[in-house]
Each structure stands twice: as C-alpha cells, then as structure tokens.
Amino acid sequence: MKKRLDMLEQLQEIDYLIDNLKTARNGLTGEMGGIEQALIEARLELAGLESRVVQLEQEKEELETGQAAEQENIRRSEANMKEIKTNKEYQAVGREIAAARRQAAEIDEQTLQKIGLIDDLNTEIAALNDTLAELEQNTSQRRDEKQAEIDKIQQDIDEDVARREAITKELPAGVVKRYNALREQRRGQAVAIARDGYCLGCNMNLPPQLYNSLFRGDELISCPHCQRMLILKHQKSQ
Ligand SMILES: [Zn+2]
C-alpha cells in the first residue's frame, strides 16, 4: 500500500509537469500565431496601397483621355475661326476656345495631382516591400525558433506521458479511474497531502480517527470534504 501511495504521489507530480508543459506549449503556439499575424497585416497593407495606385492610374488615364478630347475641341474651334464671317460669331468661338483652354488647364492640374499621389504611393510601396522582405526573413527565423521550442516541450510531454503510463499500468485500474475522475473534478489535483490533522487539498480539518488511520498506511483513504486521496506527510519530512 505504501508503494501504491508513492506511485499516486508520483503520478500527481508527473501530471503537474504535463499540465505546465502543455500550458507552455499552448503559449508558444499562440505566439507563433502572433508572429504570422504581423506578416499578414503587412501584406494586407501592401495590397491596399497597390490597389490604390491601380485606381489612381486609371483616373489619370481618364483625365488624359479628357485632355485629348479638349485639345481636339480647341483645334477644331481654331480651324473654324478662319471661316467665320461675322464679328459676333468670332467672339462666340473665341469664348468657346477660352473656356476649353481653362478646362484643359484644370485637367492638367488634376493630372499632376494624380502623378504626385502615385509617386508618393510608389515610394511608400518600395519601403513597405523592403520592410516586408525583412519581416519575412525574421518571421521564418522566429518561426523556426518557436517550432524548435515547441518540439522540445512536446518531447518532454511525450516522455512524461510514457512515465505516467508505466505507473498507471502498475496501479489497479479502479484506482487509476478514480484518480483521473478526481483530477477532472478537482482542478487537476487528485492527491492531497495530509499534515497536522488537515487535508492540504481543501484546508479542512480531518476527523482524528481518519487522520490516525493514515499513519498505518495500509489503505487508500480519501478526504471526506474534497474526496482527494490522502497521503500523509509529517512536518519533519517537509
Ligand atoms: Zn480535502
């Protein structure tokens, strides 16, 4: 029975180790997601800038088409002028040409604005491409590092699981079943230390008779309050 209690205690220790390792592993997996996220965001930003440039190029082309039409109007009006007979007509066409020239100047102004915006965006895109290339390199390096850490932890988990299995094979199936059920019900702790008349699992006073029977160490005794399996530890062996 003493051996069985020792094994239960070991089992609890191994399970704590596994719990901690799993928490660490999950944390690293989360960090891995975070590293990827920065890359995804930079790529999205780049795609956004690129589509803005495409849009501006299109607007610029439309302005250029408009400008060509305006220049054609001016040429046609100027050609017409030569055939004009009356002063009134001459003035009317003159006003048309002046209006068309103002319009052409306005289009030029807008086109220049678009070109300026496109240049600025292209500068931004070039810088972001550099950043992204660096980020991709760093990400792949950090990803490899994290993965190596995760693999190492997984290896430790696997080893502990194997140790756990070796112990559970030697314990009666009923005890293992009870241990597992208690661990689920009692936040991962199925075994509790009994000391100075107390259960350290729930900090409740143990009935004296029950506490005394722990000294014999010849049976599996559970705390009447939290149901955890009790293991006696004397103050001196602390
Ligand atoms: Zn208890």
Residues whose N, C-alpha, C, O or C-beta is under 5 A from the ligand:
A	BS01	ZN	C199 G201 C202 C223 H225 C226 Q227
